[in-house]
Amino acid sequence: MKTLLASASAAFLLCLSALTGCASDSSGPKDVTTITINEGERIAEARKLAARAQQARDPEDAARFYRDAVTAWSDFPGAWNNLGVLHLEAGRYINAADAFTNASERAPSDPRPLYNLGLTWERTRHLREAAGFYADALERDPRYLPALRGVIYARARLGESDEATLDRLRIALFQETNAEWRAYFELRKIEVEAELSEQ
């Protein structure tokens, strides 16, 4: 969980550095986007609340701070993602899925919220849906190792093998450093190659 929270924190800082604003200045050209003073205050307040969430020792306190952060500024993907992680760890899967969906919509190039949606579905034993979200995460970043692990494992449990799985196994083997995952990927690659040769 700490890894997901730390990764989401880094994404949060990246998103803030790339902020383009949400409110249009009605007195100027329509294609000019600005951040109003009020919105700037809401963003600052959301950042403070997210920082308090990261320092909180109690997961329920952290979740409350993240909820307050997204209430202050709803376009805060890092806070949405971290809130989802806390819901996921607490077994509140519907709330987790809602938070990850919000994070995904607000950070359309970040694979982590979609990976987390896949993890949410996998934990509720819906492997087909999980595999779909892992694959969606890979559309955003084909080398995102957690999603590669997820989709390869889910598709194996579903008994599905195809060329896309073989390609993903090759990518995963190229970058995997964990000995157990490497052994699993090597065995799965042999199985997929054998299944494809029989078709």
C-alpha positions in Angstrom: 0.0 0.0 0.0 2.9 2.4 0.8 4.2 1.9 -2.7 0.9 2.8 -4.3 0.5 5.8 -2.0 4.1 6.9 -2.8 3.5 6.5 -6.5 0.3 8.4 -6.4 2.0 11.1 -4.4 4.6 11.5 -7.1 1.8 11.6 -9.7 0.1 14.3 -7.7 3.2 16.5 -7.7 3.6 15.9 -11.5 0.0 16.8 -12.1 0.3 20.0 -10.1 3.4 21.0 -12.1 1.5 20.5 -15.3 -1.7 22.3 -14.2 -3.4 24.3 -16.9 -6.4 25.6 -15.0 -10.1 24.9 -15.3 -12.0 28.2 -15.3 -12.4 30.4 -18.4 -12.0 34.1 -18.1 -15.3 35.4 -19.5 -13.9 38.8 -20.3 -11.1 37.5 -22.6 -10.9 35.3 -25.6 -12.8 32.0 -25.1 -9.7 29.9 -25.8 -7.7 31.4 -22.9 -7.8 29.4 -19.7 -7.0 30.9 -16.3 -7.0 29.9 -12.7 -9.1 32.2 -10.6 -7.9 33.3 -7.1 -10.7 31.3 -5.5 -9.7 28.2 -7.4 -6.0 28.8 -6.5 -7.1 28.9 -2.8 -9.0 25.7 -3.2 -6.0 24.0 -4.9 -3.8 25.1 -2.0 -6.2 23.9 0.6 -6.5 20.5 -1.2 -2.7 20.2 -1.3 -2.5 20.9 2.5 -5.2 18.3 3.2 -3.4 15.7 1.0 -0.2 16.4 2.9 -2.1 15.8 6.2 -3.5 12.6 4.7 0.0 11.3 3.9 1.2 12.0 7.5 -1.9 10.5 9.1 -1.1 7.2 11.0 -4.8 6.1 11.0 -6.1 5.0 7.5 -9.5 6.4 8.4 -8.0 9.8 9.2 -6.1 9.7 5.9 -9.3 8.8 4.0 -11.1 11.7 5.7 -8.3 14.1 4.7 -8.3 12.8 1.1 -12.1 13.2 0.9 -11.8 16.7 2.1 -9.1 17.4 -0.4 -11.2 16.2 -3.4 -14.1 18.2 -2.0 -11.9 21.3 -2.0 -10.6 20.6 -5.5 -12.3 17.8 -7.4 -9.7 17.8 -10.2 -7.0 16.3 -8.0 -6.1 12.8 -9.4 -3.5 12.0 -6.8 -5.9 12.5 -3.9 -8.6 10.5 -5.7 -6.2 7.6 -6.4 -4.9 7.6 -2.8 -8.4 7.6 -1.5 -9.2 4.6 -3.7 -6.2 2.8 -2.3 -7.4 3.3 1.3 -10.9 2.1 0.3 -9.4 -0.9 -1.4 -7.3 -1.9 1.6 -10.4 -1.5 3.8 -12.5 -3.7 1.5 -14.8 -0.9 0.4 -14.7 -2.0 -3.2 -17.5 0.2 -4.6 -16.0 3.3 -3.0 -12.5 2.3 -4.3 -13.8 1.8 -7.9 -15.5 5.2 -7.8 -12.3 6.9 -6.5 -10.1 5.2 -9.1 -12.5 6.1 -11.9 -12.4 9.8 -10.8 -8.5 9.6 -10.7 -8.4 8.0 -14.1 -10.7 10.6 -15.7 -8.5 13.4 -14.3 -5.2 11.9 -15.2 -5.8 10.4 -18.7 -2.2 9.3 -19.3 -1.5 7.7 -15.9 -1.9 3.9 -15.9 -2.1 3.6 -12.1 -5.8 4.4 -11.5 -6.7 1.8 -14.2 -4.4 -0.7 -12.7 -6.0 -0.1 -9.4 -9.4 -0.6 -10.9 -8.2 -3.9 -12.2 -6.9 -4.8 -8.8 -10.3 -3.9 -7.3 -12.1 -6.2 -9.7 -9.5 -9.0 -9.1 -10.0 -8.8 -5.4 -13.7 -9.3 -5.9 -13.0 -12.3 -8.1 -14.1 -10.8 -11.4 -11.0 -11.7 -13.4 -12.4 -10.8 -16.8 -13.2 -7.2 -15.7 -9.8 -7.1 -14.0 -8.0 -8.2 -17.1 -9.8 -5.5 -19.1 -8.7 -2.7 -16.7 -5.1 -4.0 -16.7 -5.1 -4.0 -20.5 -6.5 -0.4 -20.4 -3.7 0.6 -18.1 -1.2 -0.9 -20.6 -2.8 1.2 -23.4 -1.5 4.2 -21.4 1.9 2.7 -20.7 2.7 -0.7 -22.4 5.7 -1.2 -20.0 3.8 -0.6 -16.7 5.0 -3.7 -14.9 2.2 -4.0 -12.3 -0.4 -4.0 -15.1 1.7 -6.5 -17.1 1.8 -8.8 -14.1 -2.0 -8.4 -13.6 -3.1 -9.0 -17.1 -0.8 -12.0 -17.7 -1.9 -13.6 -14.4 -5.6 -12.9 -15.0 -5.6 -14.1 -18.5 -3.8 -17.3 -17.4 -6.5 -17.9 -14.8 -9.1 -17.4 -17.4 -7.4 -19.9 -19.6 -6.8 -17.4 -22.4 -3.7 -17.3 -24.6 -3.1 -15.1 -27.6 -0.4 -13.1 -29.4 -1.0 -10.1 -27.3 -0.3 -12.1 -24.2 2.9 -13.4 -25.7 4.0 -9.9 -26.5 3.2 -8.8 -23.0 5.2 -11.7 -21.6 8.3 -10.7 -23.7 8.0 -7.1 -22.4 7.6 -8.3 -18.8 10.6 -10.6 -19.0 12.7 -7.8 -20.4 12.2 -5.7 -17.3 11.2 -8.0 -14.4 13.7 -8.3 -11.6 11.7 -10.3 -9.1 12.9 -13.9 -9.3 9.4 -15.4 -8.6 7.7 -13.3 -11.2 10.5 -14.1 -13.7 10.0 -17.8 -13.2 6.3 -17.5 -13.6 6.6 -15.4 -16.8 9.1 -17.9 -18.3 6.8 -20.9 -17.6 3.8 -19.0 -18.8 5.6 -18.0 -22.0 6.4 -21.7 -22.7 2.7 -22.5 -22.1 1.4 -19.7 -24.4 3.8 -20.6 -27.2 2.7 -24.2 -27.0 -1.0 -23.3 -27.0 -0.5 -21.0 -30.0 1.4 -23.6 -31.9 -1.5 -26.0 -31.5 -4.1 -23.6 -32.9 
